[in-house]
C-alpha cells in the first residue's frame, strides 16, 4: 500500500509542478509577449548575419589549408610544365603563321606574274585580260561554236 501511495503523490506532484510552470510561463508571455517576439526576431536576424560571416571565414580557412597542403616542389613543377606546354603551343602557332605567310607570298607572286602576263597580252594586242579562266577554258570544249557550225551547214544545204 505504501508503494501505491508514493506513486500517487509523485504523479500528483509532477502534475501540479507542470501546471504551475505552464501558468507562470503564460503569465510571463501575457506581460512581456511583444518584447519576447522582438527579441526572437533580433536573435534570428543576428544569427543569419553571424552565420554568413562564419561561412566566409570558414571558406577562407579551408583555402589557406589547401595552399599549405602543396609544397613548393609540386607548385614549381606544375608551373614549369605549364610554361613548357605554352611554349610548345606558341611554337606550333608560329609554324602555322610562317606557313600561312609563305602561302600568301606565293599567292602574291602568282598574282604579280598574272598581271605581267595580262600586260604582255595587252601589248601584243590579244586583249588586256582573259575572259575565261584557264581551268574552265581547258575543261569546256566550246559547244556553242560546234552547234552554230551545224546550224550554218543546215541552212546552206537547205
NORGITA-V559057 format. One record per residue. N is the residue number from 0. SS is DSSP state (helix for helix, strand for strand, loop for the rest). Layout:
N SS
N SS
//
This chain:
0 loop
1 helix
2 helix
3 helix
4 helix
5 helix
6 helix
7 helix
8 helix
9 helix
10 helix
11 helix
12 helix
13 helix
14 helix
15 helix
16 helix
17 helix
18 helix
19 helix
20 helix
21 helix
22 helix
23 helix
24 helix
25 helix
26 helix
27 helix
28 helix
29 helix
30 helix
31 helix
32 helix
33 helix
34 helix
35 helix
36 helix
37 helix
38 helix
39 helix
40 helix
41 helix
42 helix
43 helix
44 helix
45 helix
46 helix
47 helix
48 helix
49 helix
50 helix
51 helix
52 helix
53 helix
54 helix
55 helix
56 helix
57 helix
58 helix
59 helix
60 helix
61 helix
62 helix
63 helix
64 helix
65 helix
66 helix
67 helix
68 helix
69 loop
70 loop
71 helix
72 helix
73 helix
74 helix
75 helix
76 helix
77 helix
78 helix
79 helix
80 helix
81 helix
82 helix
83 helix
84 helix
85 helix
86 helix
87 helix
88 helix
89 helix
90 helix
91 helix
92 helix
93 helix
94 helix
95 helix
96 helix
97 helix
98 helix
99 helix
100 helix
101 helix
102 helix
103 helix
104 helix
105 helix
106 helix
107 helix
108 helix
109 helix
110 helix
111 helix
112 helix
113 helix
114 helix
115 helix
116 helix
117 helix
118 helix
119 helix
120 helix
121 helix
122 helix
123 helix
124 loop
125 loop
126 loop
127 loop
128 loop
129 loop
130 loop
131 loop
132 loop
133 helix
134 helix
135 helix
136 helix
137 helix
138 helix
139 loop
140 loop
141 loop
142 helix
143 helix
144 helix
145 helix
146 helix
147 helix
148 helix
149 helix
150 helix
151 helix
152 helix
153 helix
154 helix
155 helix
156 helix
157 loop
//
